[in-house]
């Protein structure tokens, strides 16, 4: 179980939180995974035709030579 400590202002309003580093790292990993899922869903929704990696690299090299 995660022990969470809240820091409050003079009126008792929660303004900050202190987490164990393990819980913090896990939260960051889960947020990163969620960002990856959202990026995948966004790319999938575009309905664009995929291109091969080697073709994308060639196109990129042509653009940078200009």
PDBQT receptor file of N, H, CA, C and O in Angstrom, charges set to zero:
ATOM      1  N   UNK A   1       0.834  -1.180   0.000  1.00  0.00    +0.000 N 
ATOM      2  CA  UNK A   1       0.000   0.000   0.000  1.00  0.00    +0.000 C 
ATOM      3  C   UNK A   1       0.881   1.246   0.000  1.00  0.00    +0.000 C 
ATOM      4  O   UNK A   1       1.909   1.288   0.675  1.00  0.00    +0.000 OA
ATOM      5  N   UNK A   2       0.473   2.253  -0.757  1.00  0.00    +0.000 N 
ATOM      6  H   UNK A   2      -0.363   2.218  -1.306  1.00  0.00    +0.000 HD
ATOM      7  CA  UNK A   2       1.236   3.480  -0.875  1.00  0.00    +0.000 C 
ATOM      8  C   UNK A   2       0.836   4.461   0.217  1.00  0.00    +0.000 C 
ATOM      9  O   UNK A   2      -0.346   4.725   0.434  1.00  0.00    +0.000 OA
ATOM     10  N   UNK A   3       1.836   4.991   0.894  1.00  0.00    +0.000 N 
ATOM     11  H   UNK A   3       2.796   4.776   0.718  1.00  0.00    +0.000 HD
ATOM     12  CA  UNK A   3       1.580   6.020   1.883  1.00  0.00    +0.000 C 
ATOM     13  C   UNK A   3       1.721   7.367   1.201  1.00  0.00    +0.000 C 
ATOM     14  O   UNK A   3       2.778   7.690   0.659  1.00  0.00    +0.000 OA
ATOM     15  N   UNK A   4       0.669   8.141   1.228  1.00  0.00    +0.000 N 
ATOM     16  H   UNK A   4      -0.190   7.878   1.668  1.00  0.00    +0.000 HD
ATOM     17  CA  UNK A   4       0.660   9.449   0.597  1.00  0.00    +0.000 C 
ATOM     18  C   UNK A   4       0.537  10.510   1.676  1.00  0.00    +0.000 C 
ATOM     19  O   UNK A   4      -0.308  10.403   2.565  1.00  0.00    +0.000 OA
ATOM     20  N   UNK A   5       1.374  11.525   1.600  1.00  0.00    +0.000 N 
ATOM     21  H   UNK A   5       2.060  11.612   0.878  1.00  0.00    +0.000 HD
ATOM     22  CA  UNK A   5       1.332  12.624   2.552  1.00  0.00    +0.000 C 
ATOM     23  C   UNK A   5       0.939  13.891   1.813  1.00  0.00    +0.000 C 
ATOM     24  O   UNK A   5       1.513  14.218   0.774  1.00  0.00    +0.000 OA
ATOM     25  N   UNK A   6      -0.030  14.592   2.347  1.00  0.00    +0.000 N 
ATOM     26  H   UNK A   6      -0.496  14.326   3.191  1.00  0.00    +0.000 HD
ATOM     27  CA  UNK A   6      -0.464  15.845   1.742  1.00  0.00    +0.000 C 
ATOM     28  C   UNK A   6       0.114  17.019   2.516  1.00  0.00    +0.000 C 
ATOM     29  O   UNK A   6       0.223  16.986   3.742  1.00  0.00    +0.000 OA
ATOM     30  N   UNK A   7       0.477  18.040   1.784  1.00  0.00    +0.000 N 
ATOM     31  H   UNK A   7       0.389  18.067   0.788  1.00  0.00    +0.000 HD
ATOM     32  CA  UNK A   7       0.920  19.286   2.389  1.00  0.00    +0.000 C 
ATOM     33  C   UNK A   7      -0.227  20.270   2.205  1.00  0.00    +0.000 C 
ATOM     34  O   UNK A   7      -0.765  20.424   1.109  1.00  0.00    +0.000 OA
ATOM     35  N   UNK A   8      -0.586  20.927   3.290  1.00  0.00    +0.000 N 
ATOM     36  H   UNK A   8      -0.148  20.802   4.181  1.00  0.00    +0.000 HD
ATOM     37  CA  UNK A   8      -1.728  21.842   3.241  1.00  0.00    +0.000 C 
ATOM     38  C   UNK A   8      -1.292  23.274   3.536  1.00  0.00    +0.000 C 
ATOM     39  O   UNK A   8      -0.243  23.520   4.130  1.00  0.00    +0.000 OA
ATOM     40  N   UNK A   9      -2.132  24.203   3.101  1.00  0.00    +0.000 N 
ATOM     41  H   UNK A   9      -2.984  24.003   2.618  1.00  0.00    +0.000 HD
ATOM     42  CA  UNK A   9      -1.874  25.604   3.438  1.00  0.00    +0.000 C 
ATOM     43  C   UNK A   9      -2.457  25.895   4.820  1.00  0.00    +0.000 C 
ATOM     44  O   UNK A   9      -2.920  24.985   5.508  1.00  0.00    +0.000 OA
ATOM     45  N   UNK A  10      -2.434  27.143   5.215  1.00  0.00    +0.000 N 
ATOM     46  H   UNK A  10      -2.058  27.883   4.657  1.00  0.00    +0.000 HD
ATOM     47  CA  UNK A  10      -2.903  27.517   6.558  1.00  0.00    +0.000 C 
ATOM     48  C   UNK A  10      -4.391  27.263   6.762  1.00  0.00    +0.000 C 
ATOM     49  O   UNK A  10      -4.855  27.133   7.895  1.00  0.00    +0.000 OA
ATOM     50  N   UNK A  11      -5.141  27.192   5.657  1.00  0.00    +0.000 N 
ATOM     51  H   UNK A  11      -4.764  27.298   4.736  1.00  0.00    +0.000 HD
ATOM     52  CA  UNK A  11      -6.585  26.953   5.752  1.00  0.00    +0.000 C 
ATOM     53  C   UNK A  11      -6.934  25.468   5.671  1.00  0.00    +0.000 C 
ATOM     54  O   UNK A  11      -8.104  25.096   5.757  1.00  0.00    +0.000 OA
ATOM     55  N   UNK A  12      -5.912  24.619   5.507  1.00  0.00    +0.000 N 
ATOM     56  H   UNK A  12      -4.961  24.921   5.438  1.00  0.00    +0.000 HD
ATOM     57  CA  UNK A  12      -6.150  23.186   5.423  1.00  0.00    +0.000 C 
ATOM     58  C   UNK A  12      -6.374  22.670   4.014  1.00  0.00    +0.000 C 
ATOM     59  O   UNK A  12      -6.668  21.490   3.821  1.00  0.00    +0.000 OA
ATOM     60  N   UNK A  13      -6.236  23.551   3.023  1.00  0.00    +0.000 N 
ATOM     61  H   UNK A  13      -5.997  24.509   3.180  1.00  0.00    +0.000 HD
ATOM     62  CA  UNK A  13      -6.410  23.155   1.625  1.00  0.00    +0.000 C 
ATOM     63  C   UNK A  13      -5.156  22.414   1.155  1.00  0.00    +0.000 C 
ATOM     64  O   UNK A  13      -4.034  22.884   1.345  1.00  0.00    +0.000 OA
ATOM     65  N   UNK A  14      -5.368  21.251   0.539  1.00  0.00    +0.000 N 
ATOM     66  H   UNK A  14      -6.279  20.870   0.385  1.00  0.00    +0.000 HD
ATOM     67  CA  UNK A  14      -4.248  20.463   0.030  1.00  0.00    +0.000 C 
ATOM     68  C   UNK A  14      -3.601  21.204  -1.135  1.00  0.00    +0.000 C 
ATOM     69  O   UNK A  14      -4.272  21.566  -2.101  1.00  0.00    +0.000 OA
ATOM     70  N   UNK A  15      -2.285  21.426  -1.035  1.00  0.00    +0.000 N 
ATOM     71  H   UNK A  15      -1.739  21.132  -0.250  1.00  0.00    +0.000 HD
ATOM     72  CA  UNK A  15      -1.574  22.154  -2.083  1.00  0.00    +0.000 C 
ATOM     73  C   UNK A  15      -0.454  21.340  -2.721  1.00  0.00    +0.000 C 
ATOM     74  O   UNK A  15       0.008  21.679  -3.811  1.00  0.00    +0.000 OA
ATOM     75  N   UNK A  16      -0.016  20.286  -2.067  1.00  0.00    +0.000 N 
ATOM     76  H   UNK A  16      -0.391  20.011  -1.182  1.00  0.00    +0.000 HD
ATOM     77  CA  UNK A  16       1.051  19.429  -2.593  1.00  0.00    +0.000 C 
ATOM     78  C   UNK A  16       0.870  18.020  -2.064  1.00  0.00    +0.000 C 
ATOM     79  O   UNK A  16       0.091  17.770  -1.144  1.00  0.00    +0.000 OA
ATOM     80  N   UNK A  17       1.614  17.108  -2.675  1.00  0.00    +0.000 N 
ATOM     81  H   UNK A  17       2.247  17.312  -3.422  1.00  0.00    +0.000 HD
ATOM     82  CA  UNK A  17       1.569  15.719  -2.236  1.00  0.00    +0.000 C 
ATOM     83  C   UNK A  17       2.988  15.159  -2.224  1.00  0.00    +0.000 C 
ATOM     84  O   UNK A  17       3.809  15.504  -3.074  1.00  0.00    +0.000 OA
ATOM     85  N   UNK A  18       3.263  14.303  -1.267  1.00  0.00    +0.000 N 
ATOM     86  H   UNK A  18       2.596  14.023  -0.577  1.00  0.00    +0.000 HD
ATOM     87  CA  UNK A  18       4.556  13.631  -1.176  1.00  0.00    +0.000 C 
ATOM     88  C   UNK A  18       4.299  12.146  -1.366  1.00  0.00    +0.000 C 
ATOM     89  O   UNK A  18       3.527  11.537  -0.626  1.00  0.00    +0.000 OA
ATOM     90  N   UNK A  19       4.956  11.569  -2.371  1.00  0.00    +0.000 N 
ATOM     91  H   UNK A  19       5.584  12.064  -2.972  1.00  0.00    +0.000 HD
ATOM     92  CA  UNK A  19       4.800  10.145  -2.682  1.00  0.00    +0.000 C 
ATOM     93  C   UNK A  19       6.123   9.421  -2.498  1.00  0.00    +0.000 C 
ATOM     94  O   UNK A  19       7.184  10.026  -2.649  1.00  0.00    +0.000 OA
ATOM     95  N   UNK A  20       6.075   8.142  -2.177  1.00  0.00    +0.000 N 
ATOM     96  H   UNK A  20       5.213   7.651  -2.054  1.00  0.00    +0.000 HD
ATOM     97  CA  UNK A  20       7.297   7.350  -2.205  1.00  0.00    +0.000 C 
ATOM     98  C   UNK A  20       7.833   7.311  -3.645  1.00  0.00    +0.000 C 
ATOM     99  O   UNK A  20       7.049   7.306  -4.593  1.00  0.00    +0.000 OA
ATOM    100  N   UNK A  21       9.137   7.285  -3.809  1.00  0.00    +0.000 N 
ATOM    101  H   UNK A  21       9.774   7.290  -3.038  1.00  0.00    +0.000 HD
ATOM    102  CA  UNK A  21       9.746   7.335  -5.135  1.00  0.00    +0.000 C 
ATOM    103  C   UNK A  21       9.270   6.184  -6.015  1.00  0.00    +0.000 C 
ATOM    104  O   UNK A  21       9.103   6.360  -7.221  1.00  0.00    +0.000 OA
ATOM    105  N   UNK A  22       9.050   5.019  -5.432  1.00  0.00    +0.000 N 
ATOM    106  H   UNK A  22       9.185   4.876  -4.452  1.00  0.00    +0.000 HD
ATOM    107  CA  UNK A  22       8.574   3.873  -6.211  1.00  0.00    +0.000 C 
ATOM    108  C   UNK A  22       7.202   4.169  -6.821  1.00  0.00    +0.000 C 
ATOM    109  O   UNK A  22       6.963   3.861  -7.989  1.00  0.00    +0.000 OA
ATOM    110  N   UNK A  23       6.318   4.754  -6.049  1.00  0.00    +0.000 N 
ATOM    111  H   UNK A  23       6.512   5.004  -5.101  1.00  0.00    +0.000 HD
ATOM    112  CA  UNK A  23       4.981   5.100  -6.551  1.00  0.00    +0.000 C 
ATOM    113  C   UNK A  23       5.077   6.183  -7.618  1.00  0.00    +0.000 C 
ATOM    114  O   UNK A  23       4.348   6.151  -8.609  1.00  0.00    +0.000 OA
ATOM    115  N   UNK A  24       5.978   7.142  -7.415  1.00  0.00    +0.000 N 
ATOM    116  H   UNK A  24       6.571   7.168  -6.609  1.00  0.00    +0.000 HD
ATOM    117  CA  UNK A  24       6.175   8.216  -8.389  1.00  0.00    +0.000 C 
ATOM    118  C   UNK A  24       6.671   7.662  -9.720  1.00  0.00    +0.000 C 
ATOM    119  O   UNK A  24       6.165   8.032 -10.780  1.00  0.00    +0.000 OA
ATOM    120  N   UNK A  25       7.664   6.773  -9.665  1.00  0.00    +0.000 N 
ATOM    121  H   UNK A  25       8.075   6.472  -8.804  1.00  0.00    +0.000 HD
ATOM    122  CA  UNK A  25       8.206   6.185 -10.894  1.00  0.00    +0.000 C 
ATOM    123  C   UNK A  25       7.148   5.359 -11.624  1.00  0.00    +0.000 C 
ATOM    124  O   UNK A  25       7.060   5.410 -12.851  1.00  0.00    +0.000 OA
ATOM    125  N   UNK A  26       6.357   4.611 -10.887  1.00  0.00    +0.000 N 
ATOM    126  H   UNK A  26       6.428   4.570  -9.891  1.00  0.00    +0.000 HD
ATOM    127  CA  UNK A  26       5.299   3.816 -11.513  1.00  0.00    +0.000 C 
ATOM    128  C   UNK A  26       4.266   4.725 -12.170  1.00  0.00    +0.000 C 
ATOM    129  O   UNK A  26       3.778   4.429 -13.260  1.00  0.00    +0.000 OA
ATOM    130  N   UNK A  27       3.938   5.821 -11.514  1.00  0.00    +0.000 N 
ATOM    131  H   UNK A  27       4.335   6.062 -10.628  1.00  0.00    +0.000 HD
ATOM    132  CA  UNK A  27       2.984   6.766 -12.079  1.00  0.00    +0.000 C 
ATOM    133  C   UNK A  27       3.527   7.349 -13.385  1.00  0.00    +0.000 C 
ATOM    134  O   UNK A  27       2.779   7.490 -14.353  1.00  0.00    +0.000 OA
ATOM    135  N   UNK A  28       4.810   7.687 -13.425  1.00  0.00    +0.000 N 
ATOM    136  H   UNK A  28       5.418   7.572 -12.640  1.00  0.00    +0.000 HD
ATOM    137  CA  UNK A  28       5.420   8.206 -14.650  1.00  0.00    +0.000 C 
ATOM    138  C   UNK A  28       5.378   7.175 -15.775  1.00  0.00    +0.000 C 
ATOM    139  O   UNK A  28       5.082   7.517 -16.919  1.00  0.00    +0.000 OA
ATOM    140  N   UNK A  29       5.673   5.919 -15.454  1.00  0.00    +0.000 N 
ATOM    141  H   UNK A  29       5.914   5.641 -14.524  1.00  0.00    +0.000 HD
ATOM    142  CA  UNK A  29       5.627   4.857 -16.461  1.00  0.00    +0.000 C 
ATOM    143  C   UNK A  29       4.217   4.699 -17.030  1.00  0.00    +0.000 C 
ATOM    144  O   UNK A  29       4.044   4.542 -18.238  1.00  0.00    +0.000 OA
ATOM    145  N   UNK A  30       3.226   4.741 -16.165  1.00  0.00    +0.000 N 
ATOM    146  H   UNK A  30       3.367   4.869 -15.183  1.00  0.00    +0.000 HD
ATOM    147  CA  UNK A  30       1.842   4.593 -16.618  1.00  0.00    +0.000 C 
ATOM    148  C   UNK A  30       1.404   5.782 -17.469  1.00  0.00    +0.000 C 
ATOM    149  O   UNK A  30       0.669   5.607 -18.441  1.00  0.00    +0.000 OA
ATOM    150  N   UNK A  31       1.843   6.975 -17.118  1.00  0.00    +0.000 N 
ATOM    151  H   UNK A  31       2.440   7.117 -16.328  1.00  0.00    +0.000 HD
ATOM    152  CA  UNK A  31       1.528   8.154 -17.929  1.00  0.00    +0.000 C 
ATOM    153  C   UNK A  31       2.180   8.067 -19.304  1.00  0.00    +0.000 C 
ATOM    154  O   UNK A  31       1.570   8.428 -20.311  1.00  0.00    +0.000 OA
ATOM    155  N   UNK A  32       3.421   7.588 -19.343  1.00  0.00    +0.000 N 
ATOM    156  H   UNK A  32       3.917   7.295 -18.525  1.00  0.00    +0.000 HD
ATOM    157  CA  UNK A  32       4.116   7.429 -20.617  1.00  0.00    +0.000 C 
ATOM    158  C   UNK A  32       3.398   6.410 -21.497  1.00  0.00    +0.000 C 
ATOM    159  O   UNK A  32       3.250   6.614 -22.702  1.00  0.00    +0.000 OA
ATOM    160  N   UNK A  33       2.956   5.321 -20.893  1.00  0.00    +0.000 N 
ATOM    161  H   UNK A  33       3.076   5.155 -19.914  1.00  0.00    +0.000 HD
ATOM    162  CA  UNK A  33       2.218   4.309 -21.648  1.00  0.00    +0.000 C 
ATOM    163  C   UNK A  33       0.910   4.891 -22.191  1.00  0.00    +0.000 C 
ATOM    164  O   UNK A  33       0.530   4.615 -23.329  1.00  0.00    +0.000 OA
ATOM    165  N   UNK A  34       0.236   5.679 -21.390  1.00  0.00    +0.000 N 
ATOM    166  H   UNK A  34       0.544   5.903 -20.466  1.00  0.00    +0.000 HD
ATOM    167  CA  UNK A  34      -1.002   6.314 -21.837  1.00  0.00    +0.000 C 
ATOM    168  C   UNK A  34      -0.740   7.267 -23.005  1.00  0.00    +0.000 C 
ATOM    169  O   UNK A  34      -1.524   7.318 -23.952  1.00  0.00    +0.000 OA
ATOM    170  N   UNK A  35       0.359   8.019 -22.941  1.00  0.00    +0.000 N 
ATOM    171  H   UNK A  35       0.996   7.978 -22.171  1.00  0.00    +0.000 HD
ATOM    172  CA  UNK A  35       0.723   8.910 -24.046  1.00  0.00    +0.000 C 
ATOM    173  C   UNK A  35       0.979   8.113 -25.319  1.00  0.00    +0.000 C 
ATOM    174  O   UNK A  35       0.574   8.525 -26.406  1.00  0.00    +0.000 OA
ATOM    175  N   UNK A  36       1.654   6.970 -25.183  1.00  0.00    +0.000 N 
ATOM    176  H   UNK A  36       1.983   6.635 -24.300  1.00  0.00    +0.000 HD
ATOM    177  CA  UNK A  36       1.915   6.111 -26.342  1.00  0.00    +0.000 C 
ATOM    178  C   UNK A  36       0.612   5.600 -26.950  1.00  0.00    +0.000 C 
ATOM    179  O   UNK A  36       0.462   5.570 -28.172  1.00  0.00    +0.000 OA
ATOM    180  N   UNK A  37      -0.321   5.204 -26.105  1.00  0.00    +0.000 N 
ATOM    181  H   UNK A  37      -0.199   5.229 -25.113  1.00  0.00    +0.000 HD
ATOM    182  CA  UNK A  37      -1.614   4.707 -26.583  1.00  0.00    +0.000 C 
ATOM    183  C   UNK A  37      -2.363   5.814 -27.315  1.00  0.00    +0.000 C 
ATOM    184  O   UNK A  37      -2.940   5.581 -28.377  1.00  0.00    +0.000 OA
ATOM    185  N   UNK A  38      -2.354   7.005 -26.755  1.00  0.00    +0.000 N 
ATOM    186  H   UNK A  38      -1.886   7.194 -25.892  1.00  0.00    +0.000 HD
ATOM    187  CA  UNK A  38      -3.040   8.132 -27.406  1.00  0.00    +0.000 C 
ATOM    188  C   UNK A  38      -2.396   8.468 -28.747  1.00  0.00    +0.000 C 
ATOM    189  O   UNK A  38      -3.102   8.748 -29.716  1.00  0.00    +0.000 OA
ATOM    190  N   UNK A  39      -1.066   8.444 -28.815  1.00  0.00    +0.000 N 
ATOM    191  H   UNK A  39      -0.493   8.216 -28.028  1.00  0.00    +0.000 HD
ATOM    192  CA  UNK A  39      -0.374   8.726 -30.079  1.00  0.00    +0.000 C 
ATOM    193  C   UNK A  39      -0.706   7.660 -31.115  1.00  0.00    +0.000 C 
ATOM    194  O   UNK A  39      -0.909   7.971 -32.289  1.00  0.00    +0.000 OA
ATOM    195  N   UNK A  40      -0.761   6.407 -30.683  1.00  0.00    +0.000 N 
ATOM    196  H   UNK A  40      -0.597   6.155 -29.730  1.00  0.00    +0.000 HD
ATOM    197  CA  UNK A  40      -1.122   5.314 -31.590  1.00  0.00    +0.000 C 
ATOM    198  C   UNK A  40      -2.542   5.511 -32.115  1.00  0.00    +0.000 C 
ATOM    199  O   UNK A  40      -2.788   5.407 -33.317  1.00  0.00    +0.000 OA
ATOM    200  N   UNK A  41      -3.469   5.794 -31.208  1.00  0.00    +0.000 N 
ATOM    201  H   UNK A  41      -3.269   5.879 -30.232  1.00  0.00    +0.000 HD
ATOM    202  CA  UNK A  41      -4.865   5.998 -31.613  1.00  0.00    +0.000 C 
ATOM    203  C   UNK A  41      -4.994   7.174 -32.580  1.00  0.00    +0.000 C 
ATOM    204  O   UNK A  41      -5.754   7.104 -33.546  1.00  0.00    +0.000 OA
ATOM    205  N   UNK A  42      -4.260   8.241 -32.327  1.00  0.00    +0.000 N 
ATOM    206  H   UNK A  42      -3.643   8.298 -31.542  1.00  0.00    +0.000 HD
ATOM    207  CA  UNK A  42      -4.302   9.413 -33.202  1.00  0.00    +0.000 C 
ATOM    208  C   UNK A  42      -3.758   9.069 -34.586  1.00  0.00    +0.000 C 
ATOM    209  O   UNK A  42      -4.341   9.458 -35.598  1.00  0.00    +0.000 OA
ATOM    210  N   UNK A  43      -2.646   8.342 -34.633  1.00  0.00    +0.000 N 
ATOM    211  H   UNK A  43      -2.172   8.026 -33.811  1.00  0.00    +0.000 HD
ATOM    212  CA  UNK A  43      -2.059   7.955 -35.918  1.00  0.00    +0.000 C 
ATOM    213  C   UNK A  43      -2.981   7.000 -36.662  1.00  0.00    +0.000 C 
ATOM    214  O   UNK A  43      -3.123   7.098 -37.881  1.00  0.00    +0.000 OA
ATOM    215  N   UNK A  44      -3.597   6.091 -35.949  1.00  0.00    +0.000 N 
ATOM    216  H   UNK A  44      -3.482   6.012 -34.959  1.00  0.00    +0.000 HD
ATOM    217  CA  UNK A  44      -4.498   5.115 -36.556  1.00  0.00    +0.000 C 
ATOM    218  C   UNK A  44      -5.727   5.804 -37.150  1.00  0.00    +0.000 C 
ATOM    219  O   UNK A  44      -6.246   5.366 -38.177  1.00  0.00    +0.000 OA
ATOM    220  N   UNK A  45      -6.189   6.863 -36.519  1.00  0.00    +0.000 N 
ATOM    221  H   UNK A  45      -5.768   7.219 -35.685  1.00  0.00    +0.000 HD
ATOM    222  CA  UNK A  45      -7.386   7.568 -36.970  1.00  0.00    +0.000 C 
ATOM    223  C   UNK A  45      -7.147   8.383 -38.237  1.00  0.00    +0.000 C 
ATOM    224  O   UNK A  45      -8.106   8.761 -38.911  1.00  0.00    +0.000 OA
ATOM    225  N   UNK A  46      -5.899   8.659 -38.570  1.00  0.00    +0.000 N 
ATOM    226  H   UNK A  46      -5.121   8.352 -38.023  1.00  0.00    +0.000 HD
ATOM    227  CA  UNK A  46      -5.593   9.482 -39.745  1.00  0.00    +0.000 C 
ATOM    228  C   UNK A  46      -5.900   8.779 -41.055  1.00  0.00    +0.000 C 
ATOM    229  O   UNK A  46      -6.089   9.440 -42.076  1.00  0.00    +0.000 OA
ATOM    230  N   UNK A  47      -5.951   7.477 -41.049  1.00  0.00    +0.000 N 
ATOM    231  H   UNK A  47      -5.798   6.940 -40.219  1.00  0.00    +0.000 HD
ATOM    232  CA  UNK A  47      -6.273   6.686 -42.247  1.00  0.00    +0.000 C 
ATOM    233  C   UNK A  47      -5.287   6.939 -43.395  1.00  0.00    +0.000 C 
ATOM    234  O   UNK A  47      -5.669   6.898 -44.564  1.00  0.00    +0.000 OA
ATOM    235  N   UNK A  48      -4.040   7.194 -43.062  1.00  0.00    +0.000 N 
ATOM    236  H   UNK A  48      -3.730   7.227 -42.112  1.00  0.00    +0.000 HD
ATOM    237  CA  UNK A  48      -3.022   7.393 -44.086  1.00  0.00    +0.000 C 
ATOM    238  C   UNK A  48      -2.428   6.049 -44.482  1.00  0.00    +0.000 C 
ATOM    239  O   UNK A  48      -2.456   5.088 -43.713  1.00  0.00    +0.000 OA
ATOM    240  N   UNK A  49      -1.896   6.001 -45.680  1.00  0.00    +0.000 N 
ATOM    241  H   UNK A  49      -1.873   6.782 -46.305  1.00  0.00    +0.000 HD
ATOM    242  CA  UNK A  49      -1.227   4.786 -46.125  1.00  0.00    +0.000 C 
ATOM    243  C   UNK A  49       0.159   4.714 -45.500  1.00  0.00    +0.000 C 
ATOM    244  O   UNK A  49       0.924   5.676 -45.576  1.00  0.00    +0.000 OA
ATOM    245  N   UNK A  50       0.484   3.603 -44.892  1.00  0.00    +0.000 N 
ATOM    246  H   UNK A  50      -0.138   2.822 -44.831  1.00  0.00    +0.000 HD
ATOM    247  CA  UNK A  50       1.810   3.471 -44.287  1.00  0.00    +0.000 C 
ATOM    248  C   UNK A  50       2.885   3.367 -45.365  1.00  0.00    +0.000 C 
ATOM    249  O   UNK A  50       2.623   2.921 -46.482  1.00  0.00    +0.000 OA
ATOM    250  N   UNK A  51       4.100   3.788 -45.008  1.00  0.00    +0.000 N 
ATOM    251  H   UNK A  51       4.312   4.150 -44.101  1.00  0.00    +0.000 HD
ATOM    252  CA  UNK A  51       5.227   3.620 -45.923  1.00  0.00    +0.000 C 
ATOM    253  C   UNK A  51       6.305   2.828 -45.200  1.00  0.00    +0.000 C 
ATOM    254  O   UNK A  51       6.370   2.813 -43.970  1.00  0.00    +0.000 OA
ATOM    255  N   UNK A  52       7.134   2.182 -45.976  1.00  0.00    +0.000 N 
ATOM    256  H   UNK A  52       7.081   2.195 -46.974  1.00  0.00    +0.000 HD
ATOM    257  CA  UNK A  52       8.223   1.405 -45.400  1.00  0.00    +0.000 C 
ATOM    258  C   UNK A  52       9.250   2.336 -44.764  1.00  0.00    +0.000 C 
ATOM    259  O   UNK A  52       9.430   3.469 -45.211  1.00  0.00    +0.000 OA
ATOM    260  N   UNK A  53       9.911   1.861 -43.736  1.00  0.00    +0.000 N 
ATOM    261  H   UNK A  53       9.765   0.940 -43.373  1.00  0.00    +0.000 HD
ATOM    262  CA  UNK A  53      10.914   2.660 -43.042  1.00  0.00    +0.000 C 
ATOM    263  C   UNK A  53      12.014   3.102 -43.993  1.00  0.00    +0.000 C 
ATOM    264  O   UNK A  53      12.442   4.255 -43.960  1.00  0.00    +0.000 OA
ATOM    265  N   UNK A  54      12.477   2.181 -44.846  1.00  0.00    +0.000 N 
ATOM    266  H   UNK A  54      12.130   1.244 -44.873  1.00  0.00    +0.000 HD
ATOM    267  CA  UNK A  54      13.571   2.538 -45.763  1.00  0.00    +0.000 C 
ATOM    268  C   UNK A  54      13.141   3.655 -46.708  1.00  0.00    +0.000 C 
ATOM    269  O   UNK A  54      13.955   4.512 -47.052  1.00  0.00    +0.000 OA
ATOM    270  N   UNK A  55      11.874   3.664 -47.136  1.00  0.00    +0.000 N 
ATOM    271  H   UNK A  55      11.212   2.968 -46.857  1.00  0.00    +0.000 HD
ATOM    272  CA  UNK A  55      11.368   4.723 -48.008  1.00  0.00    +0.000 C 
ATOM    273  C   UNK A  55      11.288   6.054 -47.256  1.00  0.00    +0.000 C 
ATOM    274  O   UNK A  55      11.601   7.107 -47.811  1.00  0.00    +0.000 OA
ATOM    275  N   UNK A  56      10.875   6.000 -46.013  1.00  0.00    +0.000 N 
ATOM    276  H   UNK A  56      10.620   5.144 -45.562  1.00  0.00    +0.000 HD
ATOM    277  CA  UNK A  56      10.792   7.214 -45.200  1.00  0.00    +0.000 C 
ATOM    278  C   UNK A  56      12.182   7.809 -44.994  1.00  0.00    +0.000 C 
ATOM    279  O   UNK A  56      12.353   9.027 -45.041  1.00  0.00    +0.000 OA
ATOM    280  N   UNK A  57      13.161   6.958 -44.768  1.00  0.00    +0.000 N 
ATOM    281  H   UNK A  57      13.022   5.969 -44.730  1.00  0.00    +0.000 HD
ATOM    282  CA  UNK A  57      14.539   7.427 -44.582  1.00  0.00    +0.000 C 
ATOM    283  C   UNK A  57      15.056   8.071 -45.862  1.00  0.00    +0.000 C 
ATOM    284  O   UNK A  57      15.694   9.123 -45.816  1.00  0.00    +0.000 OA
ATOM    285  N   UNK A  58      14.785   7.447 -46.997  1.00  0.00    +0.000 N 
ATOM    286  H   UNK A  58      14.267   6.593 -47.035  1.00  0.00    +0.000 HD
ATOM    287  CA  UNK A  58      15.216   8.010 -48.281  1.00  0.00    +0.000 C 
ATOM    288  C   UNK A  58      14.570   9.372 -48.513  1.00  0.00    +0.000 C 
ATOM    289  O   UNK A  58      15.241  10.308 -48.948  1.00  0.00    +0.000 OA
ATOM    290  N   UNK A  59      13.289   9.492 -48.231  1.00  0.00    +0.000 N 
ATOM    291  H   UNK A  59      12.744   8.732 -47.878  1.00  0.00    +0.000 HD
ATOM    292  CA  UNK A  59      12.594  10.770 -48.408  1.00  0.00    +0.000 C 
ATOM    293  C   UNK A  59      13.192  11.838 -47.499  1.00  0.00    +0.000 C 
ATOM    294  O   UNK A  59      13.367  12.987 -47.905  1.00  0.00    +0.000 OA
ATOM    295  N   UNK A  60      13.497  11.453 -46.291  1.00  0.00    +0.000 N 
ATOM    296  H   UNK A  60      13.355  10.519 -45.961  1.00  0.00    +0.000 HD
ATOM    297  CA  UNK A  60      14.069  12.393 -45.319  1.00  0.00    +0.000 C 
ATOM    298  C   UNK A  60      15.448  12.862 -45.778  1.00  0.00    +0.000 C 
ATOM    299  O   UNK A  60      15.777  14.042 -45.661  1.00  0.00    +0.000 OA
ATOM    300  N   UNK A  61      16.248  11.938 -46.299  1.00  0.00    +0.000 N 
ATOM    301  H   UNK A  61      15.980  10.979 -46.395  1.00  0.00    +0.000 HD
ATOM    302  CA  UNK A  61      17.593  12.294 -46.776  1.00  0.00    +0.000 C 
ATOM    303  C   UNK A  61      17.516  13.240 -47.967  1.00  0.00    +0.000 C 
ATOM    304  O   UNK A  61      18.321  14.165 -48.078  1.00  0.00    +0.000 OA
ATOM    305  N   UNK A  62      16.559  13.017 -48.851  1.00  0.00    +0.000 N 
ATOM    306  H   UNK A  62      15.906  12.265 -48.760  1.00  0.00    +0.000 HD
ATOM    307  CA  UNK A  62      16.391  13.894 -50.011  1.00  0.00    +0.000 C 
ATOM    308  C   UNK A  62      16.038  15.309 -49.568  1.00  0.00    +0.000 C 
ATOM    309  O   UNK A  62      16.531  16.280 -50.141  1.00  0.00    +0.000 OA
ATOM    310  N   UNK A  63      15.198  15.430 -48.563  1.00  0.00    +0.000 N 
ATOM    311  H   UNK A  63      14.797  14.642 -48.097  1.00  0.00    +0.000 HD
ATOM    312  CA  UNK A  63      14.780  16.749 -48.078  1.00  0.00    +0.000 C 
ATOM    313  C   UNK A  63      15.928  17.494 -47.412  1.00  0.00    +0.000 C 
ATOM    314  O   UNK A  63      16.008  18.718 -47.515  1.00  0.00    +0.000 OA
ATOM    315  N   UNK A  64      16.816  16.780 -46.734  1.00  0.00    +0.000 N 
ATOM    316  H   UNK A  64      16.751  15.785 -46.650  1.00  0.00    +0.000 HD
ATOM    317  CA  UNK A  64      17.906  17.440 -46.017  1.00  0.00    +0.000 C 
ATOM    318  C   UNK A  64      19.056  17.813 -46.938  1.00  0.00    +0.000 C 
ATOM    319  O   UNK A  64      19.895  18.630 -46.560  1.00  0.00    +0.000 OA
ATOM    320  N   UNK A  65      19.121  17.242 -48.131  1.00  0.00    +0.000 N 
ATOM    321  H   UNK A  65      18.440  16.578 -48.438  1.00  0.00    +0.000 HD
ATOM    322  CA  UNK A  65      20.193  17.557 -49.075  1.00  0.00    +0.000 C 
ATOM    323  C   UNK A  65      19.944  18.867 -49.805  1.00  0.00    +0.000 C 
ATOM    324  O   UNK A  65      20.859  19.420 -50.414  1.00  0.00    +0.000 OA
ATOM    325  N   UNK A  66      18.737  19.358 -49.751  1.00  0.00    +0.000 N 
ATOM    326  H   UNK A  66      17.994  18.909 -49.256  1.00  0.00    +0.000 HD
ATOM    327  CA  UNK A  66      18.371  20.582 -50.482  1.00  0.00    +0.000 C 
ATOM    328  C   UNK A  66      19.007  21.797 -49.899  1.00  0.00    +0.000 C 
ATOM    329  O   UNK A  66      18.799  22.902 -50.399  1.00  0.00    +0.000 OA
TER     330      UNK A  66
